[in-house]
Amino acid sequence: MAERLEDALRAGREAGRKLLVPYITGGLPGWEALLDPLAEAGADAIEVGIPFSDPVMDGPVIQEASEQALAAGATPKAIVDAMAGQETAVPVAIMTYYNLVFRWGHQRCADDLARAGVAAAILPDLPLEEVGPWAKAADRAGVETVLLAAPTTPDERLVAISERSRGFVYGVGLLGVTGERDALAATAVGLAQRLKAATDKPVLIGVGISTPAQAAEACAVADGVVVGSALVRRVLEGGGPAGAAELDRAVRNSLNGGKALLLGVKSTRVAFSRFVSGPTRSSDQAQEGAMNKSELIDAIAAKTGLSKTDVGGVLDGFAEVAYGAVGSGDKITIPGFLSIEQTYRSARTGRNPQTGATIQIAATNAAKVSAGSKLKAAAKG
């Protein structure tokens, strides 16, 4: 019997872990080979999409993946049967549309999922008022039904959705379809806050989570994230299991608070010092003398043995790279705060808008407080 999704996510949360659920499109040639690498790279569960001809929630990348899977002969039953032969170390949920489930038959679909070891089902076009018949069949089979909540959902409805949802509550981060965005939508964090006030079940934000930095930003409030289009794009571009796992690992490192970066901080303090010195110079001098972000990533990767993608993900997601950090309770006070991204932009413009400022940053865990003091020592050399 499959491990219950909600049990696994609650256990991860109670251990102080932010939760990561990558999405892949079932039926793409070789999709089964993605499962184990994603689990090993830090996934807490995996969402497998069953392609549908009219995917109302999916944007261009996942639509393209679905079209390729259908063209390769994928069927719902073939994808589910393939899952039965897997022994993935984390729970697996399917995501598809209600037409397929209706044609399949509620109980037959639920029983087939359970026999294949599928822990949960996500049906984004099945609303709360109509979920009853499917949810009862799924409950009988031991398959959890994950419900979705939108940014426009009223608070009282969030409570009702959370009460009926199993596994976790899926917060849709923006009004729109899946796809990569340049920045996290403001609605994502707001919805996470409202859901956390409505339920004790794990709250994960998906749709528009495109980078390790955006995942970390969402998880300042949410319990975790679902990452789909950015990962599927890598697969479509030929990245295969290694490329998918590389992004998965970068997001996991970001959610972990930059622990991987700290492994190489002392050995790269010269590079770090050169890099943060850039904003005090003129623009031309900064171009010539200060390390740019790519060079810093190269230096840390060389010293730590980490991939450049992993290092970049950590730098993007762990903004508390600074000097003069002093831990105080659950806050970090940083005089002259300089994040990696701010420093990079400042080095290119010759300006340092943060020098002399004092900013308080809520530390999500003790690791960030510890990191602040370590980075302070590293910067002083």
C-alpha positions as CSV (number, residue, x, y, z in Angstrom):
1,M,0.0,0.0,0.0
2,A,1.3,3.5,-0.8
3,E,2.5,5.7,1.9
4,R,-0.1,8.3,2.7
5,L,0.8,11.6,1.2
6,E,-0.5,13.7,4.1
7,D,1.4,11.6,6.6
8,A,4.7,12.1,4.6
9,L,4.2,15.8,4.2
10,R,3.3,16.3,7.9
11,A,6.4,14.4,9.0
12,G,8.6,16.5,6.8
13,R,7.1,19.7,8.1
14,E,7.4,18.6,11.7
15,A,11.1,17.8,11.1
16,G,11.5,21.5,10.1
17,R,11.7,20.8,6.4
18,K,10.1,22.9,3.7
19,L,8.2,20.7,1.2
20,L,9.0,20.2,-2.4
21,V,6.7,18.5,-5.0
22,P,8.0,18.4,-8.5
23,Y,5.6,17.8,-11.4
24,I,6.3,15.7,-14.5
25,T,4.1,14.8,-17.4
26,G,3.4,11.1,-17.6
27,G,3.6,9.4,-20.9
28,L,6.6,11.4,-22.2
29,P,9.1,8.9,-23.6
30,G,11.3,7.8,-20.6
31,W,9.2,9.6,-18.0
32,E,9.4,6.7,-15.5
33,A,13.2,7.3,-15.4
34,L,12.6,10.7,-13.8
35,L,11.0,9.4,-10.6
36,D,13.9,8.1,-8.7
37,P,16.3,10.9,-9.5
38,L,13.7,13.5,-8.4
39,A,13.2,11.6,-5.1
40,E,16.9,11.4,-4.5
41,A,17.4,15.1,-5.3
42,G,15.1,16.2,-2.5
43,A,11.5,15.8,-3.5
44,D,9.0,15.0,-0.7
45,A,6.4,13.7,-3.2
46,I,6.0,13.7,-7.0
47,E,3.1,14.8,-9.0
48,V,2.5,12.9,-12.3
49,G,0.3,14.6,-14.9
50,I,-2.0,12.4,-17.0
51,P,-2.3,14.2,-20.4
52,F,-5.7,15.4,-21.5
53,S,-6.8,17.0,-24.8
54,D,-8.3,20.1,-23.1
55,P,-6.0,21.0,-20.2
56,V,-7.7,24.2,-18.9
57,M,-5.1,24.8,-16.1
58,D,-2.0,24.1,-18.1
59,G,0.2,26.7,-19.9
60,P,2.2,26.2,-23.1
61,V,5.1,24.1,-21.7
62,I,2.9,21.5,-20.1
63,Q,0.5,21.6,-23.0
64,E,3.5,20.8,-25.3
65,A,4.5,17.9,-23.0
66,S,1.0,16.5,-23.0
67,E,0.8,16.7,-26.8
68,Q,4.1,14.9,-27.2
69,A,2.9,12.2,-24.7
70,L,-0.4,11.7,-26.5
71,A,1.4,11.5,-29.9
72,A,3.6,8.8,-28.4
73,G,0.5,6.8,-27.6
74,A,0.1,7.6,-23.9
75,T,-3.2,6.6,-22.3
76,P,-4.4,7.1,-18.7
77,K,-4.4,3.3,-18.0
78,A,-0.9,2.8,-19.5
79,I,0.5,5.6,-17.3
80,V,-1.1,4.2,-14.2
81,D,0.0,0.7,-15.0
82,A,3.5,1.9,-15.4
83,M,3.4,3.4,-11.9
84,A,2.6,0.0,-10.5
85,G,6.1,-1.2,-11.6
86,Q,7.9,1.7,-9.7
87,E,9.2,1.6,-6.2
88,T,9.6,5.3,-5.7
89,A,10.9,6.3,-2.3
90,V,8.3,9.2,-1.9
91,P,4.5,9.3,-2.4
92,V,3.3,9.8,-5.9
93,A,0.1,11.8,-6.8
94,I,-1.6,12.0,-10.2
95,M,-3.0,15.2,-11.7
96,T,-5.6,15.0,-14.4
97,Y,-9.0,16.3,-15.4
98,Y,-12.4,15.1,-14.3
99,N,-13.6,14.0,-17.8
100,L,-11.0,11.2,-17.8
101,V,-12.1,10.1,-14.3
102,F,-15.8,10.3,-15.1
103,R,-15.3,8.1,-18.2
104,W,-13.1,5.7,-16.2
105,G,-15.7,5.4,-13.5
106,H,-15.1,6.8,-10.0
107,Q,-14.6,3.5,-8.1
108,R,-12.7,1.7,-10.9
109,C,-10.4,4.7,-11.3
110,A,-9.8,5.0,-7.6
111,D,-9.2,1.2,-7.2
112,D,-6.8,1.2,-10.2
113,L,-4.8,4.1,-8.7
114,A,-4.6,2.3,-5.3
115,R,-3.4,-0.9,-6.9
116,A,-0.7,1.0,-8.7
117,G,0.5,2.6,-5.4
118,V,-0.7,6.1,-6.2
119,A,-1.2,8.0,-3.0
120,A,-3.4,10.9,-4.2
121,A,-5.3,12.5,-7.0
122,I,-5.5,16.2,-8.0
123,L,-8.5,17.1,-10.2
124,P,-8.3,20.9,-10.8
125,D,-11.6,21.2,-12.6
126,L,-13.7,19.4,-10.1
127,P,-15.1,22.0,-7.6
128,L,-15.9,21.4,-4.0
129,E,-19.6,21.2,-4.6
130,E,-19.3,18.4,-7.1
131,V,-16.4,16.4,-5.5
132,G,-18.5,14.2,-3.3
133,P,-19.0,11.1,-5.5
134,W,-15.4,10.9,-6.6
135,A,-14.1,11.7,-3.1
136,K,-16.2,9.0,-1.5
137,A,-14.8,6.4,-4.0
138,A,-11.3,7.7,-3.5
139,D,-11.7,7.5,0.3
140,R,-12.8,3.9,0.1
141,A,-9.8,3.0,-2.0
142,G,-7.4,4.9,0.2
143,V,-6.5,7.5,-2.4
144,E,-6.3,11.1,-1.0
145,T,-8.1,13.9,-2.9
146,V,-6.1,17.1,-3.0
147,L,-8.3,20.2,-3.5
148,L,-7.2,23.6,-4.9
149,A,-7.8,27.1,-3.7
150,A,-7.5,30.3,-5.8
151,P,-6.4,33.8,-4.7
152,T,-10.0,35.0,-5.1
153,T,-11.4,32.3,-2.9
154,P,-13.3,33.9,0.1
155,D,-12.0,33.0,3.6
156,E,-15.0,30.9,4.6
157,R,-14.7,28.8,1.4
158,L,-11.0,28.3,2.1
159,V,-12.0,26.6,5.4
160,A,-14.5,24.3,3.6
161,I,-11.9,23.4,0.9
162,S,-9.3,22.7,3.5
163,E,-11.6,20.5,5.5
164,R,-12.4,18.3,2.5
165,S,-8.9,18.3,1.0
166,R,-6.6,15.3,1.8
167,G,-2.9,15.1,1.4
168,F,-2.4,18.8,1.3
169,V,-4.2,22.0,0.3
170,Y,-3.0,23.2,-3.1
171,G,-2.8,27.0,-3.2
172,V,-2.9,28.3,-6.8
173,G,-0.4,31.2,-6.6
174,L,-2.0,33.4,-9.3
175,L,-4.9,33.9,-11.6
176,G,-3.8,32.2,-14.8
177,V,-2.5,28.9,-16.2
178,T,0.7,27.1,-15.3
179,G,4.0,28.5,-16.7
180,E,7.2,30.2,-15.8
181,R,7.2,33.8,-14.5
182,D,9.9,36.4,-13.9
183,A,8.8,37.0,-10.4
184,L,6.6,35.4,-7.8
185,A,3.0,36.7,-7.9
186,A,2.1,38.9,-4.9
187,T,-1.1,36.8,-4.6
188,A,1.0,33.6,-3.8
189,V,2.2,34.7,-0.4
190,G,-1.1,36.3,0.5
191,L,-3.0,33.1,-0.3
192,A,-0.5,31.1,1.7
193,Q,-1.1,33.3,4.7
194,R,-4.9,32.9,4.4
195,L,-4.7,29.1,4.0
196,K,-2.3,28.8,7.0
197,A,-4.9,30.6,9.1
198,A,-7.6,28.3,7.8
199,T,-6.0,24.9,8.3
200,D,-3.4,22.8,9.9
201,K,-3.0,20.6,6.8
202,P,0.2,21.2,4.7
203,V,-0.2,24.2,2.5
204,L,1.7,24.1,-0.8
205,I,1.8,26.8,-3.4
206,G,2.0,26.0,-7.1
207,V,1.6,27.7,-10.5
208,G,4.2,30.3,-11.3
209,I,7.0,28.9,-9.0
210,S,9.8,29.0,-11.6
211,T,13.1,29.4,-9.8
212,P,14.8,28.4,-6.5
213,A,14.5,32.0,-5.3
214,Q,10.7,32.1,-6.0
215,A,10.3,28.8,-4.1
216,A,12.1,30.2,-1.1
217,E,10.0,33.4,-1.2
218,A,6.8,31.4,-1.2
219,C,8.0,29.2,1.6
220,A,8.5,32.1,3.9
221,V,4.9,31.5,4.6
222,A,3.8,28.3,2.8
223,D,4.8,24.8,3.9
224,G,6.1,24.0,0.5
225,V,5.8,24.4,-3.3
226,V,4.9,22.5,-6.4
227,V,7.3,23.1,-9.3
228,G,6.1,22.1,-12.8
229,S,6.7,24.1,-15.9
230,A,10.4,24.9,-15.2
231,L,11.1,21.3,-14.7
232,V,9.1,20.0,-17.6
233,R,10.8,22.5,-19.9
234,R,14.2,21.0,-19.0
235,V,12.9,17.6,-19.9
236,L,11.5,18.8,-23.3
237,E,14.8,20.5,-24.0
238,G,16.6,17.2,-23.6
239,G,17.9,17.5,-20.1
240,G,16.6,14.1,-19.1
241,P,16.7,12.7,-15.6
242,A,20.0,14.6,-14.8
243,G,18.6,17.9,-15.9
244,A,15.4,17.5,-14.0
245,A,17.2,16.4,-10.8
246,E,19.6,19.3,-11.1
247,L,16.7,21.8,-10.9
248,D,15.0,19.8,-8.2
249,R,18.3,19.8,-6.1
250,A,18.7,23.6,-6.6
251,V,15.2,24.2,-5.3
252,R,15.8,21.9,-2.4
253,N,19.1,23.7,-1.5
254,S,17.2,27.0,-1.7
255,L,14.5,25.8,0.7
256,N,17.2,24.4,3.0
257,G,18.4,27.9,3.6
258,G,21.7,27.8,1.7
259,K,23.5,25.1,3.6
260,A,25.4,24.0,0.5
261,L,26.8,27.5,0.1
262,L,28.2,27.5,3.6
263,L,30.3,24.5,2.8
264,G,32.5,26.7,0.6
265,V,32.2,30.1,2.2
266,K,35.6,30.1,4.0
267,S,37.5,28.7,1.1
268,T,36.0,31.4,-1.2
269,R,36.2,34.4,1.2
270,V,38.7,36.1,-1.2
271,A,36.2,35.8,-4.0
272,F,33.4,36.9,-1.7
273,S,35.4,40.0,-0.5
274,R,36.2,40.9,-4.1
275,F,32.6,40.6,-5.1
276,V,31.1,42.7,-2.3
277,S,33.7,45.4,-2.7
278,G,32.4,46.2,-6.2
279,P,29.6,48.6,-5.2
280,T,32.0,51.1,-3.6
281,R,33.7,51.7,-6.9
282,S,32.8,53.5,-10.1
283,S,30.8,51.6,-12.7
284,D,33.9,51.1,-14.8
285,Q,36.1,49.9,-11.9
286,A,33.3,47.6,-10.8
287,Q,33.3,46.0,-14.3
288,E,37.1,45.5,-14.2
289,G,37.7,44.6,-10.6
290,A,34.7,43.1,-8.9
291,M,33.7,39.5,-9.6
292,N,30.4,39.2,-11.4
293,K,27.8,36.7,-10.4
294,S,28.9,34.1,-12.9
295,E,32.5,34.3,-11.7
296,L,31.5,33.9,-8.1
297,I,29.3,30.9,-9.0
298,D,32.3,29.4,-10.8
299,A,34.6,29.9,-7.8
300,I,32.2,28.4,-5.3
301,A,31.5,25.5,-7.6
302,A,35.2,24.8,-8.0
303,K,35.9,24.8,-4.3
304,T,32.9,22.8,-3.2
305,G,32.4,20.3,-6.0
306,L,28.8,21.4,-6.3
307,S,27.3,22.0,-9.8
308,K,27.0,25.6,-11.0
309,T,23.2,25.2,-11.1
310,D,23.1,24.2,-7.5
311,V,25.3,27.1,-6.4
312,G,23.3,29.5,-8.5
313,G,20.1,28.2,-6.9
314,V,21.5,28.7,-3.4
315,L,22.7,32.2,-4.1
316,D,19.4,33.2,-5.6
317,G,17.4,31.7,-2.7
318,F,19.6,32.6,0.2
319,A,19.6,36.4,0.2
320,E,21.2,36.8,3.6
321,V,24.7,36.7,2.2
322,A,26.1,39.7,4.0
323,Y,28.8,41.0,6.3
324,G,28.2,42.5,9.8
325,A,25.5,40.1,10.6
326,V,24.5,39.7,14.2
327,G,22.0,37.1,15.3
328,S,19.4,38.1,17.9
329,G,16.6,35.7,18.8
330,D,14.7,34.8,15.6
331,K,15.9,37.9,13.8
332,I,19.0,38.8,11.9
333,T,20.1,42.5,12.1
334,I,22.3,43.3,9.2
335,P,24.1,46.7,9.0
336,G,25.0,47.5,5.5
337,F,22.9,44.6,4.2
338,L,24.1,43.3,0.8
339,S,22.3,40.4,-0.8
340,I,23.9,38.6,-3.7
341,E,21.4,40.0,-6.1
342,Q,21.6,43.5,-4.8
343,T,25.4,43.4,-4.9
344,Y,25.4,42.2,-8.4
345,R,23.0,45.0,-9.6
346,S,25.0,47.5,-7.6
347,A,28.3,46.4,-9.0
348,R,27.0,47.0,-12.5
349,T,25.7,50.5,-11.7
350,G,28.3,51.7,-9.3
351,R,25.7,52.4,-6.6
352,N,25.1,50.8,-3.3
353,P,21.7,51.8,-2.0
354,Q,21.8,49.7,1.1
355,T,25.1,50.8,2.7
356,G,24.6,52.1,6.2
357,A,21.1,50.8,6.4
358,T,19.9,48.4,9.1
359,I,17.4,45.8,8.0
360,Q,15.8,43.1,10.1
361,I,15.1,39.9,8.3
362,A,13.0,37.2,9.9
363,A,15.0,34.1,10.1
364,T,13.0,31.0,9.2
365,N,15.2,28.8,11.2
366,A,18.3,28.8,13.4
367,A,20.5,27.9,10.4
368,K,20.1,31.4,9.0
369,V,21.2,33.0,12.2
370,S,24.2,30.7,12.3
371,A,24.8,31.4,8.6
372,G,24.9,35.1,9.3
373,S,27.8,34.8,11.8
374,K,29.7,32.4,9.6
375,L,29.4,34.7,6.6
376,K,30.5,37.6,8.8
377,A,33.6,35.7,9.8
378,A,34.3,34.7,6.2
379,A,34.0,38.2,4.9
380,K,36.4,39.5,7.5
381,G,38.8,36.8,6.4
